[in-house]
Amino acid sequence: MIPEFVLQFLREKGNVAVGGSRNAQLVPHVHFVSGWAVEDDNQTIRCSIPQAFTENLLESLEDNGQFCLTIEQVGTHETYQFKGAYSGTALLEARDMAAYERVKAELAGLLKRFFGCADLSCQSFTLPPKLVVKLKVREIFLQTPGPEAGRRIVPPEEARSK
């Protein structure tokens, strides 16, 4: 179960994400993610992947069955990594498009503020989604830079020694 403070981060704060897969030979592949939404079970994240980043994706997920997702809030650097099992693909839904629009607007606003680019140029950095990959979360790690970076949040670290 994803804790409430992480759910809030996913809904309101995160604005850039990258997914990772690896094939049967453990060769890694990077897949930029243009939006995310949490399913009603609060354990599965719908990851919206642009067409340009689908190469090797489905083949790797079918070979290995594992997927990871790292989401950051640009500016504060608050970051979480989610590891788990690939639990299928889905058609894009309204919630996926709403998540994409939120991420696109948030990131465009930051780029405009930091670099002064025009609205349309800033918005083009977040590509529209083509495919939804479902990630059933098994572990969550804090990746925000600092002394706690790398600490496992779910399941809690102390559970590791038992």
C-alpha positions as CSV (number, residue, x, y, z in Angstrom):
1,M,0.0,0.0,0.0
2,I,1.4,3.4,-1.0
3,P,1.4,5.7,2.1
4,E,-0.8,8.8,2.0
5,F,2.1,11.3,1.9
6,V,3.5,9.6,-1.2
7,L,0.1,9.5,-2.8
8,Q,-0.2,13.2,-2.2
9,F,3.3,13.7,-3.8
10,L,2.2,11.6,-6.8
11,R,-1.1,13.6,-7.3
12,E,0.2,17.1,-6.6
13,K,4.0,17.5,-6.6
14,G,5.9,15.2,-8.9
15,N,6.6,16.7,-12.3
16,V,9.1,14.6,-14.1
17,A,9.5,10.8,-14.3
18,V,11.5,8.1,-15.9
19,G,10.8,4.4,-15.9
20,G,13.2,1.5,-16.2
21,S,13.0,-2.0,-17.6
22,R,15.5,-4.7,-18.3
23,N,15.3,-7.7,-20.6
24,A,16.0,-11.4,-19.9
25,Q,19.7,-10.7,-20.2
26,L,19.3,-7.8,-17.7
27,V,20.2,-5.2,-20.3
28,P,18.6,-1.9,-19.0
29,H,16.3,0.4,-20.9
30,V,15.1,3.9,-20.0
31,H,11.5,5.0,-20.7
32,F,10.5,8.6,-20.1
33,V,7.1,8.9,-18.5
34,S,4.7,11.7,-19.3
35,G,2.2,11.2,-16.5
36,W,1.0,8.8,-13.8
37,A,-2.1,7.9,-11.9
38,V,-2.7,5.6,-9.0
39,E,-5.4,3.0,-9.3
40,D,-8.1,2.5,-6.6
41,D,-6.1,-0.2,-4.9
42,N,-3.4,2.4,-3.9
43,Q,-0.8,-0.2,-4.9
44,T,-0.8,0.1,-8.7
45,I,0.6,3.1,-10.7
46,R,-0.5,3.7,-14.3
47,C,2.6,5.0,-16.1
48,S,1.9,6.9,-19.3
49,I,4.7,6.3,-21.9
50,P,5.2,8.4,-25.0
51,Q,5.6,6.6,-28.3
52,A,9.2,7.7,-28.6
53,F,10.1,5.7,-25.4
54,T,8.3,2.4,-26.1
55,E,11.3,0.8,-27.9
56,N,12.2,-2.4,-26.0
57,L,9.6,-1.7,-23.4
58,L,7.0,-4.5,-23.8
59,E,9.6,-7.0,-24.8
60,S,11.6,-6.3,-21.7
61,L,8.5,-6.3,-19.4
62,E,7.5,-9.7,-20.9
63,D,11.0,-11.1,-20.5
64,N,11.7,-9.8,-17.0
65,G,8.4,-8.8,-15.5
66,Q,9.9,-6.0,-13.5
67,F,9.5,-2.2,-13.8
68,C,10.7,0.7,-11.8
69,L,9.6,4.3,-11.8
70,T,11.4,7.3,-10.4
71,I,9.5,10.6,-9.9
72,E,10.9,13.9,-8.9
73,Q,9.6,17.4,-8.1
74,V,11.9,19.6,-10.1
75,G,12.9,22.5,-7.8
76,T,12.7,20.8,-4.4
77,H,14.3,17.6,-5.7
78,E,11.9,15.5,-3.6
79,T,12.2,12.2,-5.3
80,Y,10.8,8.6,-4.9
81,Q,11.6,5.4,-6.7
82,F,8.9,2.7,-7.0
83,K,9.9,-0.9,-7.8
84,G,7.6,-3.7,-8.6
85,A,6.0,-6.0,-11.1
86,Y,4.6,-5.2,-14.5
87,S,0.9,-6.0,-14.3
88,G,-0.1,-5.3,-17.8
89,T,-0.9,-2.5,-20.2
90,A,-4.1,-0.5,-20.5
91,L,-5.8,1.9,-22.8
92,L,-5.4,5.6,-22.0
93,E,-8.2,6.9,-19.8
94,A,-9.3,10.4,-18.9
95,R,-7.3,10.2,-15.6
96,D,-4.1,9.4,-17.6
97,M,-4.7,12.4,-19.9
98,A,-5.4,14.6,-16.9
99,A,-2.2,13.5,-15.3
100,Y,-0.3,14.2,-18.5
101,E,-1.8,17.7,-18.7
102,R,-0.9,18.4,-15.1
103,V,2.7,17.3,-15.6
104,K,3.0,19.1,-18.9
105,A,1.7,22.4,-17.4
106,E,3.8,22.1,-14.2
107,L,7.1,21.4,-16.0
108,A,6.4,24.0,-18.7
109,G,5.8,26.6,-16.0
110,L,9.2,25.7,-14.4
111,L,11.0,25.8,-17.7
112,K,9.5,29.1,-18.6
113,R,10.5,30.6,-15.2
114,F,14.0,29.2,-15.2
115,F,14.8,29.6,-18.9
116,G,12.3,32.0,-20.3
117,C,11.2,29.8,-23.1
118,A,7.9,30.4,-24.9
119,D,4.8,28.5,-23.7
120,L,4.6,26.1,-26.6
121,S,8.3,25.4,-26.6
122,C,8.2,24.6,-22.8
123,Q,5.1,22.4,-23.2
124,S,6.8,20.4,-26.0
125,F,9.2,18.8,-23.5
126,T,6.5,16.5,-22.2
127,L,5.4,14.3,-25.0
128,P,1.8,12.9,-25.2
129,P,1.3,9.4,-23.9
130,K,0.7,6.5,-26.2
131,L,0.7,3.5,-23.9
132,V,-0.1,2.9,-20.2
133,V,2.1,0.4,-18.3
134,K,0.7,-0.8,-15.0
135,L,3.3,-1.1,-12.1
136,K,2.2,-3.1,-9.0
137,V,4.4,-1.4,-6.4
138,R,6.4,-3.8,-4.2
139,E,8.9,-1.3,-2.8
140,I,9.3,2.5,-2.4
141,F,12.6,4.2,-1.8
142,L,13.3,7.8,-0.8
143,Q,15.7,9.3,-3.4
144,T,15.6,12.9,-2.3
145,P,19.3,14.0,-2.1
146,G,20.5,14.0,1.5
147,P,21.4,11.7,4.3
148,E,18.2,9.6,4.0
149,A,18.6,9.0,0.2
150,G,18.2,5.4,-0.7
151,R,16.2,4.5,2.5
152,R,13.4,2.1,1.8
153,I,10.0,3.4,2.9
154,V,7.8,0.5,1.8
155,P,8.1,-2.0,3.3
156,P,9.8,-0.1,6.2
157,E,13.6,-0.6,6.5
158,E,13.3,-2.3,9.9
159,A,11.2,-5.1,8.3
160,R,14.3,-6.1,6.3
161,S,16.1,-7.6,9.3
162,K,13.1,-9.8,10.3
